[in-house]
Amino acid sequence: MHDVVIRNGTVYDGEGGAPYAADVAIDGDLIAAVMPAIGDRGRHELDVSGLAVAPGFINVLSWAIPSLFADGRAQSDVRQGVTLEVFGEGSSMGPLTDAMRRDQIERQADIKYDIPWTTLREGLDHLVRLGISVNVASFVGATTLRVHEVGYDDRPPSSDELERMRRLAREAAAEGALGLGSALIYTPGTFAATDELAALAEAAGGTYISHLRNEGERLVEAIDELIEIARTAGVRGEIYHLKQAGTPNWSKLPAVIERVERARAGGVDITADMYPYTAGATGLNACMPPWVQAGGFRAWLGRLREPSLRKRVEDEMRAPGRDWENLYVAAGGADGILLVSFKSDALKPLTGKTLADVAKIRGRSPEETAMDLVVEDESRVGACYFIASEDNVRRQVAIEWMSFGSDEAAPAPEGVFLKSNPHPRAYGTFARLLGRYVRDEGIVPLEEAIRRLTSFPATNLGLDRRGRLARGYFADVVAFDPNKVIDHATYADPHRYASGVVDVFVNGEQVLRRGEHTGARPGRVLSPRA
């Protein structure tokens, strides 16, 4: 007698081979068998005739921490088959000083929660104790380490500060961090030099994963920097959300592929991840030069109130960044920037308008309007930037060393989440991949797409017995209809669940049953193999 038997499905085991008809048995939190016509009964049996059965999907780039505090069910992702959220793009839940904790609490917007932890592992454990439906794992953030020791200043760390940062990175790794994550277009992360990042990556071990220093004019040089850091540190490297920002840079994808494949052939393990959309999402801070943001958020607001400095910011917003990535220019200006989230109730009616729309309403230039909104909202103001090429998205989906991440939260179309608009990737990344690009456009076979959602990232992250349907592996399992799986979220109407995913198990417990959440919260903290 097994705990669960999933019968009559078509198994895609995560290794990329041809699918086959088989049953899957689960005992406790482990897969007990994957074989045709399991004779033993199950205390709970599912008939999944006509459905694909696969390992749970891995969201390699997740920002679900606040949303999990608000609702641990992770509804938008679970309903797409996601069973693991991976955090740590530059910032991580720890290590934190008391000042960092106070600053993070002060800057919280719609979702409020306490921060009683100081280390990364304590933060992840705290989240799990509250009850979550998905597994979680994290990189230690290079920005977090920098703020812990250097603060928000534009300067290199002293030798003592760098050694303390390295010690903190080693401690995070010993407690289960996946490696080092950086985000090099945002202050103060952008102030970190290549040698600083290499020293921290070596201390953290595992993987160095990075939001590149530039995804536009200096994209190829930024790829070279990531490869250099990985090679110097003796770790594998991964490019966060690979894209080519701005029309003049769309032609650079072949050069990027050549750089990565040359490094791979030379023994440096470089991979990438992506989301299948042409718009990115970040804050209005990505429109403004790093110097105006140096010193932290309050210093940034203070400078934006100075008329002489505002004129300089306005001029620099209109020109390609000489030493920074200007997403205002990459988006083609204010018409390509969609405002999606505000902290202030007074500004929330502007949600869903472009920056150009708001500038016209206010009778101000778009650049002045962007600065005004940041000051009025006392936040970076969430925005979608339309910067990428659909043809390049298709080409990237076909790359064998590409995995996938939403770069978003895991919300639900209810309660506090309706106070702002996410990027539609929050509800649609994985279903869009499987429905539009795999089934409808046939860019890659389904078994290959599933490999790159499961065993490929699990291996890259060094996770133990995850990412495959095989005896002795942990029972993270998804059953979905490959003929029906599709996303429905749009930029205008983003709070819409995907469809086509039927059943989801996390650590052997069913969290989605016939398309509806069960309320189960069996999520755990995952760490790399020792």
C-alpha positions as CSV (number, residue, x, y, z in Angstrom):
1,M,0.0,0.0,0.0
2,H,1.5,3.3,-1.1
3,D,0.5,6.7,0.2
4,V,-0.3,8.0,-3.4
5,V,-0.4,6.3,-6.8
6,I,-0.7,8.6,-9.8
7,R,-2.1,6.4,-12.6
8,N,-2.3,6.4,-16.4
9,G,-0.2,9.5,-17.1
10,T,2.4,10.2,-19.7
11,V,5.7,10.6,-17.8
12,Y,8.2,13.2,-18.7
13,D,10.9,12.3,-16.1
14,G,12.9,15.5,-16.4
15,E,16.0,14.0,-18.1
16,G,14.9,15.1,-21.6
17,G,14.2,11.6,-23.1
18,A,11.0,10.5,-24.8
19,P,7.9,10.4,-22.7
20,Y,6.4,7.1,-21.7
21,A,3.3,5.6,-20.2
22,A,3.8,4.9,-16.5
23,D,2.3,5.2,-13.0
24,V,4.1,7.1,-10.2
25,A,3.9,5.9,-6.5
26,I,4.7,8.2,-3.6
27,D,5.5,7.1,0.0
28,G,5.9,9.9,2.5
29,D,8.0,12.6,0.8
30,L,9.7,10.4,-1.7
31,I,8.9,8.8,-5.1
32,A,8.6,5.0,-4.5
33,A,8.3,3.9,-8.0
34,V,7.9,5.0,-11.6
35,M,6.8,2.1,-13.8
36,P,3.9,0.8,-15.9
37,A,0.8,-0.5,-14.1
38,I,1.9,-0.4,-10.5
39,G,0.1,-3.3,-8.9
40,D,0.0,-2.0,-5.3
41,R,-2.8,0.2,-4.3
42,G,-2.6,3.8,-2.9
43,R,-4.3,5.3,0.0
44,H,-4.9,8.1,-2.4
45,E,-5.2,7.4,-6.1
46,L,-5.3,9.8,-9.0
47,D,-6.3,8.9,-12.6
48,V,-4.4,11.4,-14.8
49,S,-5.3,9.9,-18.2
50,G,-4.4,12.3,-20.9
51,L,-2.1,14.4,-18.7
52,A,1.6,14.8,-18.7
53,V,3.3,14.0,-15.4
54,A,6.6,15.7,-14.7
55,P,8.9,16.8,-11.8
56,G,7.8,20.1,-10.2
57,F,9.0,23.2,-12.0
58,I,11.9,25.3,-10.6
59,N,11.5,29.1,-10.6
60,V,15.2,30.1,-10.9
61,L,14.5,33.8,-10.3
62,S,11.7,34.5,-7.8
63,W,10.8,37.6,-5.8
64,A,8.1,35.8,-3.9
65,I,9.3,36.6,-0.3
66,P,6.8,39.4,0.5
67,S,4.0,37.6,-1.3
68,L,4.6,34.5,0.7
69,F,4.4,36.5,3.9
70,A,1.0,37.7,2.7
71,D,-0.2,34.4,1.4
72,G,2.0,31.3,1.8
73,R,0.0,29.4,-0.8
74,A,2.0,30.9,-3.7
75,Q,-1.1,30.6,-5.8
76,S,0.0,32.1,-9.1
77,D,3.1,29.8,-9.3
78,V,1.6,26.6,-7.8
79,R,-1.2,26.8,-10.5
80,Q,1.6,26.7,-13.1
81,G,3.4,23.7,-11.6
82,V,6.1,25.5,-9.7
83,T,7.3,23.7,-6.6
84,L,10.6,25.7,-5.8
85,E,11.2,29.4,-5.6
86,V,14.8,30.6,-5.7
87,F,15.7,34.0,-4.3
88,G,18.8,36.2,-4.1
89,E,19.1,38.5,-7.0
90,G,21.6,40.9,-5.4
91,S,19.6,41.2,-2.2
92,S,18.9,38.3,0.2
93,M,17.0,37.8,3.5
94,G,20.4,38.1,5.3
95,P,22.8,38.7,6.7
96,L,21.2,41.9,8.2
97,T,22.3,44.5,10.7
98,D,19.7,46.1,13.0
99,A,19.9,49.2,10.8
100,M,19.2,47.1,7.6
101,R,16.2,45.5,9.3
102,R,14.8,48.8,10.3
103,D,15.3,50.3,6.8
104,Q,13.6,47.3,5.1
105,I,10.6,47.5,7.4
106,E,10.3,51.2,6.8
107,R,10.3,50.8,3.0
108,Q,7.6,48.0,2.9
109,A,4.6,49.0,0.8
110,D,1.3,47.2,0.7
111,I,2.6,44.0,2.4
112,K,3.8,44.5,6.0
113,Y,5.7,41.9,8.0
114,D,8.2,41.8,10.8
115,I,11.9,40.9,10.3
116,P,13.0,39.1,13.5
117,W,15.9,37.3,11.8
118,T,19.5,38.4,11.0
119,T,21.0,35.6,8.9
120,L,19.8,34.3,5.5
121,R,19.0,30.8,6.9
122,E,17.1,32.2,9.8
123,G,15.0,34.2,7.3
124,L,14.2,31.2,5.1
125,D,13.4,29.1,8.2
126,H,11.1,31.8,9.5
127,L,9.2,31.8,6.2
128,V,8.8,28.0,6.3
129,R,7.6,28.1,9.9
130,L,4.8,30.4,8.9
131,G,3.7,27.8,6.4
132,I,4.3,27.9,2.6
133,S,3.2,25.6,-0.2
134,V,6.4,25.7,-2.1
135,N,10.0,24.9,-1.4
136,V,12.5,27.8,-1.1
137,A,16.2,28.3,-1.6
138,S,18.4,31.4,-2.0
139,F,21.7,32.8,-3.0
140,V,23.4,35.2,-0.6
141,G,23.1,38.7,-2.1
142,A,26.3,40.6,-3.0
143,T,24.4,43.9,-2.4
144,T,23.3,42.7,1.0
145,L,26.9,41.8,1.9
146,R,28.1,45.2,0.7
147,V,25.4,47.2,2.6
148,H,26.2,45.1,5.8
149,E,29.9,46.3,5.8
150,V,30.2,49.3,3.4
151,G,26.8,50.8,3.4
152,Y,25.4,52.7,0.4
153,D,28.5,54.7,-0.5
154,D,30.2,54.7,-3.9
155,R,33.6,53.4,-2.8
156,P,35.5,50.1,-2.7
157,P,35.6,48.2,0.6
158,S,38.7,48.3,2.7
159,S,40.7,45.1,3.0
160,D,39.1,44.5,6.4
161,E,35.6,45.2,5.1
162,L,36.1,42.8,2.2
163,E,37.4,40.1,4.5
164,R,34.3,40.5,6.7
165,M,32.1,40.3,3.6
166,R,33.9,37.1,2.6
167,R,33.4,35.7,6.0
168,L,29.7,36.4,5.9
169,A,29.5,34.8,2.4
170,R,31.2,31.6,3.8
171,E,28.8,31.5,6.7
172,A,25.8,31.8,4.4
173,A,27.2,29.0,2.2
174,A,27.7,26.8,5.3
175,E,24.0,27.4,6.2
176,G,22.8,26.4,2.7
177,A,23.2,29.4,0.3
178,L,23.4,28.4,-3.3
179,G,26.3,30.8,-4.1
180,L,26.5,34.5,-4.7
181,G,23.8,36.6,-6.5
182,S,24.5,40.1,-7.8
183,A,22.4,42.9,-9.4
184,L,24.8,45.3,-11.0
185,I,22.5,48.0,-12.4
186,Y,21.1,49.0,-9.0
187,T,22.9,51.0,-6.3
188,P,24.8,50.2,-4.3
189,G,25.4,46.9,-6.2
190,T,26.6,48.8,-9.2
191,F,29.5,50.2,-7.1
192,A,31.1,46.8,-6.7
193,A,34.1,46.2,-8.9
194,T,34.9,42.9,-10.7
195,D,37.6,41.9,-8.3
196,E,35.3,42.5,-5.3
197,L,32.7,40.2,-6.8
198,A,35.2,37.5,-7.7
199,A,36.5,37.5,-4.1
200,L,32.9,37.2,-2.7
201,A,32.0,34.5,-5.3
202,E,35.0,32.4,-4.4
203,A,34.1,32.6,-0.7
204,A,30.4,31.7,-1.3
205,G,31.2,28.8,-3.7
206,G,28.5,27.1,-5.7
207,T,27.2,29.4,-8.5
208,Y,27.8,33.1,-9.2
209,I,24.5,34.4,-10.7
210,S,24.1,37.9,-11.9
211,H,21.8,40.6,-13.2
212,L,24.5,41.8,-15.6
213,R,26.1,45.3,-15.3
214,N,24.6,46.2,-18.6
215,E,22.0,44.5,-20.8
216,G,22.2,47.1,-23.6
217,E,25.1,49.1,-25.0
218,R,27.7,47.1,-23.1
219,L,26.0,43.8,-23.0
220,V,28.9,41.8,-24.5
221,E,31.4,43.4,-22.1
222,A,29.0,42.5,-19.2
223,I,28.9,38.9,-20.3
224,D,32.7,38.9,-20.4
225,E,32.8,40.2,-16.8
226,L,30.5,37.4,-15.6
227,I,32.7,34.8,-17.3
228,E,35.8,36.4,-15.8
229,I,34.3,36.4,-12.3
230,A,33.3,32.7,-12.6
231,R,36.7,31.7,-13.9
232,T,38.6,33.7,-11.3
233,A,36.5,32.4,-8.4
234,G,36.5,28.8,-9.6
235,V,32.7,28.6,-9.6
236,R,30.0,28.1,-12.2
237,G,28.2,31.2,-13.6
238,E,24.7,32.1,-14.6
239,I,23.2,35.1,-16.3
240,Y,19.9,36.3,-14.8
241,H,17.0,37.0,-17.2
242,L,19.1,37.2,-20.4
243,K,17.9,39.9,-22.7
244,Q,19.1,42.5,-25.1
245,A,17.7,45.9,-23.9
246,G,16.9,48.5,-26.5
247,T,16.3,48.1,-30.3
248,P,20.0,49.0,-31.2
249,N,21.1,46.0,-29.1
250,W,18.8,43.3,-30.4
251,S,21.4,42.2,-32.9
252,K,23.9,41.3,-30.1
253,L,22.3,38.0,-29.2
254,P,24.6,35.9,-31.5
255,A,27.7,37.5,-29.9
256,V,26.3,36.7,-26.5
257,I,25.7,33.0,-27.5
258,E,29.2,32.8,-29.0
259,R,30.8,34.2,-25.8
260,V,28.9,31.8,-23.5
261,E,29.5,28.7,-25.7
262,R,33.2,29.5,-26.0
263,A,33.4,29.7,-22.2
264,R,31.6,26.4,-21.8
265,A,33.9,24.7,-24.3
266,G,36.8,26.1,-22.4
267,G,35.7,24.5,-19.1
268,V,33.8,27.4,-17.5
269,D,30.2,26.3,-16.8
270,I,28.1,29.2,-17.8
271,T,24.3,29.1,-18.1
272,A,21.4,31.6,-18.3
273,D,17.8,31.9,-17.4
274,M,15.0,34.0,-18.9
275,Y,11.3,34.9,-18.8
276,P,9.3,34.7,-22.1
277,Y,8.2,38.3,-22.4
278,T,9.5,41.4,-24.2
279,A,9.1,43.7,-21.2
280,G,11.1,43.7,-18.1
281,A,10.0,45.1,-14.7
282,T,11.8,47.1,-12.1
283,G,11.5,50.6,-10.6
284,L,11.9,54.1,-11.9
285,N,15.4,54.0,-10.3
286,A,16.5,52.2,-13.5
287,C,15.8,55.5,-15.3
288,M,18.2,57.5,-13.2
289,P,22.0,57.6,-12.9
290,P,23.7,55.9,-10.0
291,W,25.3,59.1,-8.6
292,V,21.9,60.5,-7.7
293,Q,21.1,57.3,-5.7
294,A,24.4,57.0,-3.9
295,G,24.1,56.9,-0.1
296,G,20.8,55.1,0.1
297,F,17.1,55.8,-0.5
298,R,16.8,58.9,1.7
299,A,19.8,60.5,0.1
300,W,18.3,59.8,-3.4
301,L,15.0,61.5,-2.3
302,G,17.0,64.5,-1.0
303,R,18.8,65.0,-4.2
304,L,15.6,64.7,-6.3
305,R,14.3,67.7,-4.3
306,E,17.2,69.9,-5.3
307,P,16.4,71.9,-8.5
308,S,20.0,72.1,-9.7
309,L,20.5,68.3,-9.3
310,R,17.1,67.6,-10.9
311,K,18.2,69.4,-14.1
312,R,21.3,67.2,-14.3
313,V,19.3,64.1,-13.7
314,E,16.8,65.1,-16.4
315,D,19.6,65.7,-18.9
316,E,21.2,62.3,-18.1
317,M,17.9,60.5,-18.4
318,R,17.6,61.6,-22.0
319,A,21.0,60.2,-23.1
320,P,22.5,56.7,-23.2
321,G,24.3,56.1,-19.9
322,R,28.0,56.5,-20.2
323,D,28.8,54.3,-17.2
324,W,25.3,53.0,-16.3
325,E,22.4,51.3,-18.0
326,N,19.6,53.7,-18.8
327,L,16.4,51.8,-19.2
328,Y,14.5,55.0,-20.0
329,V,16.4,55.2,-23.2
330,A,16.3,51.4,-23.8
331,A,12.5,51.6,-23.6
332,G,12.4,54.3,-26.2
333,G,11.2,56.9,-23.7
334,A,8.2,57.4,-21.6
335,D,5.7,55.7,-23.9
336,G,7.6,52.4,-23.3
337,I,7.3,52.6,-19.5
338,L,4.1,51.2,-17.8
339,L,3.6,52.2,-14.2
340,V,2.4,49.2,-12.2
341,S,2.8,49.7,-8.5
342,F,2.8,52.6,-6.0
343,K,3.2,52.7,-2.2
344,S,0.9,55.7,-1.7
345,D,-2.9,55.3,-1.9
346,A,-3.1,58.8,-3.5
347,L,-1.0,57.6,-6.4
348,K,-2.6,54.2,-7.0
349,P,-5.1,55.5,-9.5
350,L,-2.1,56.0,-11.8
351,T,-1.6,52.2,-11.9
352,G,-1.7,50.9,-15.5
353,K,-0.9,54.2,-17.1
354,T,2.3,54.9,-19.0
355,L,4.8,57.4,-17.8
356,A,4.0,59.5,-20.9
357,D,0.2,59.4,-19.9
358,V,1.0,60.7,-16.4
359,A,3.3,63.4,-17.7
360,K,0.6,64.6,-20.1
361,I,-2.0,64.6,-17.3
362,R,0.3,66.7,-15.1
363,G,1.7,69.0,-17.8
364,R,5.3,68.1,-16.9
365,S,8.1,66.5,-18.9
366,P,8.3,62.7,-18.5
367,E,11.7,63.1,-16.8
368,E,10.3,65.5,-14.3
369,T,7.3,63.3,-13.8
370,A,9.5,60.3,-13.0
371,M,11.4,62.2,-10.4
372,D,8.1,63.7,-8.9
373,L,6.6,60.2,-8.6
374,V,9.5,58.8,-6.7
375,V,9.5,61.7,-4.3
376,E,5.7,61.7,-3.8
377,D,5.5,57.9,-3.4
378,E,8.7,57.6,-1.3
379,S,9.4,54.4,-3.3
380,R,11.2,53.5,-6.4
381,V,7.7,53.1,-8.1
382,G,7.2,49.8,-9.9
383,A,7.2,49.9,-13.7
384,C,7.3,47.6,-16.8
385,Y,9.9,48.5,-19.5
386,F,9.3,47.4,-23.1
387,I,12.8,46.8,-24.2
388,A,13.3,43.3,-25.7
389,S,12.7,41.6,-29.1
390,E,10.1,38.9,-29.6
391,D,12.4,37.2,-32.2
392,N,15.2,37.0,-29.6
393,V,12.8,35.6,-27.0
394,R,12.0,32.8,-29.4
395,R,15.7,32.2,-30.2
396,Q,16.6,32.1,-26.5
397,V,13.9,29.6,-25.7
398,A,15.6,27.2,-28.0
399,I,19.0,27.4,-26.3
400,E,20.0,24.2,-24.5
401,W,21.7,26.0,-21.5
402,M,18.6,28.2,-20.8
403,S,16.4,27.8,-17.8
404,F,13.4,29.9,-16.7
405,G,12.3,32.3,-13.9
406,S,9.4,34.7,-13.4
407,D,11.5,37.5,-11.8
408,E,8.2,38.2,-9.9
409,A,6.2,37.5,-6.8
410,A,3.7,34.6,-6.4
411,P,0.4,36.5,-5.8
412,A,-3.3,35.7,-6.0
413,P,-6.1,37.8,-7.6
414,E,-7.5,38.8,-4.2
415,G,-6.8,40.9,-1.1
416,V,-3.7,43.0,-0.7
417,F,-2.4,41.9,-4.1
418,L,-5.0,43.8,-6.0
419,K,-3.6,47.1,-4.7
420,S,-0.9,47.0,-7.5
421,N,-0.3,45.3,-10.8
422,P,2.5,42.8,-11.3
423,H,4.1,42.1,-14.6
424,P,2.0,39.4,-16.2
425,R,5.0,37.0,-15.8
426,A,3.9,36.6,-12.2
427,Y,0.9,34.6,-13.3
428,G,2.1,33.3,-16.7
429,T,5.8,32.6,-17.1
430,F,5.7,28.8,-17.1
431,A,2.3,28.3,-18.7
432,R,3.3,30.7,-21.5
433,L,6.5,28.8,-22.2
434,L,4.7,25.4,-22.4
435,G,1.6,26.7,-24.2
436,R,2.8,29.4,-26.6
437,Y,6.4,28.6,-27.3
438,V,6.5,24.8,-26.9
439,R,3.0,23.6,-28.1
440,D,1.8,26.3,-30.4
441,E,5.1,27.4,-32.0
442,G,7.0,24.2,-31.6
443,I,10.3,25.9,-30.7
444,V,11.5,23.0,-28.5
445,P,10.0,19.5,-27.8
446,L,8.0,19.3,-24.6
447,E,10.4,16.8,-23.1
448,E,13.3,19.3,-23.6
449,A,11.4,22.2,-22.1
450,I,10.6,20.1,-19.1
451,R,14.2,19.1,-18.7
452,R,15.1,22.8,-18.5
453,L,12.4,23.5,-16.0
454,T,13.4,20.6,-13.7
455,S,16.6,18.5,-13.7
456,F,18.8,21.1,-15.5
457,P,18.3,23.9,-12.9
458,A,18.3,21.3,-10.1
459,T,21.7,20.1,-11.2
460,N,23.0,23.6,-11.7
461,L,22.0,24.6,-8.2
462,G,23.4,21.4,-6.7
463,L,20.1,20.3,-5.2
464,D,19.9,16.8,-3.8
465,R,17.3,14.4,-5.4
466,R,15.2,17.1,-7.0
467,G,14.2,17.7,-10.6
468,R,13.6,14.1,-11.7
469,L,10.8,11.5,-11.5
470,A,12.8,8.6,-10.2
471,R,12.7,6.2,-7.3
472,G,14.3,7.8,-4.2
473,Y,13.8,11.4,-5.4
474,F,11.7,13.9,-3.5
475,A,8.1,13.9,-4.6
476,D,7.7,17.3,-6.2
477,V,5.3,16.3,-9.0
478,V,3.1,18.2,-11.5
479,A,0.3,16.8,-13.7
480,F,-0.9,19.1,-16.5
481,D,-2.7,19.0,-19.9
482,P,-0.1,19.8,-22.6
483,N,-3.0,20.6,-25.0
484,K,-4.6,23.2,-22.7
485,V,-1.8,24.7,-20.6
486,I,-1.7,28.5,-21.3
487,D,-1.2,31.9,-19.7
488,H,-4.0,34.4,-19.5
489,A,-2.4,37.4,-17.7
490,T,-1.8,40.5,-19.8
491,Y,-0.2,43.9,-19.0
492,A,-3.6,45.5,-18.8
493,D,-5.2,42.7,-16.8
494,P,-2.3,40.8,-15.1
495,H,-4.2,39.2,-12.1
496,R,-5.4,36.2,-14.1
497,Y,-4.4,32.6,-13.3
498,A,-2.9,30.3,-16.0
499,S,-4.8,27.2,-16.8
500,G,-4.0,23.6,-17.7
501,V,-2.2,22.5,-14.6
502,V,-4.3,20.0,-12.8
503,D,-2.4,18.4,-9.8
504,V,0.7,19.4,-7.9
505,F,2.6,17.7,-5.1
506,V,5.3,19.2,-3.0
507,N,7.3,16.8,-0.8
508,G,4.6,14.2,-1.3
509,E,1.7,16.4,-0.2
510,Q,-0.9,17.5,-2.7
511,V,-1.1,21.3,-2.9
512,L,-3.2,21.5,-6.1
513,R,-6.1,19.1,-6.7
514,R,-8.0,19.2,-10.0
515,G,-6.9,22.8,-10.4
516,E,-7.8,24.1,-7.0
517,H,-5.4,24.8,-4.1
518,T,-5.8,22.4,-1.2
519,G,-4.4,24.7,1.4
520,A,-1.5,22.4,2.2
521,R,1.8,24.1,3.1
522,P,4.6,21.5,3.0
523,G,7.3,23.7,1.7
524,R,10.9,23.4,3.0
525,V,14.2,25.2,2.7
526,L,16.4,23.5,0.1
527,S,20.2,23.6,0.2
528,P,23.0,22.3,-2.1
529,R,24.5,18.9,-1.6
530,A,27.4,18.9,0.8
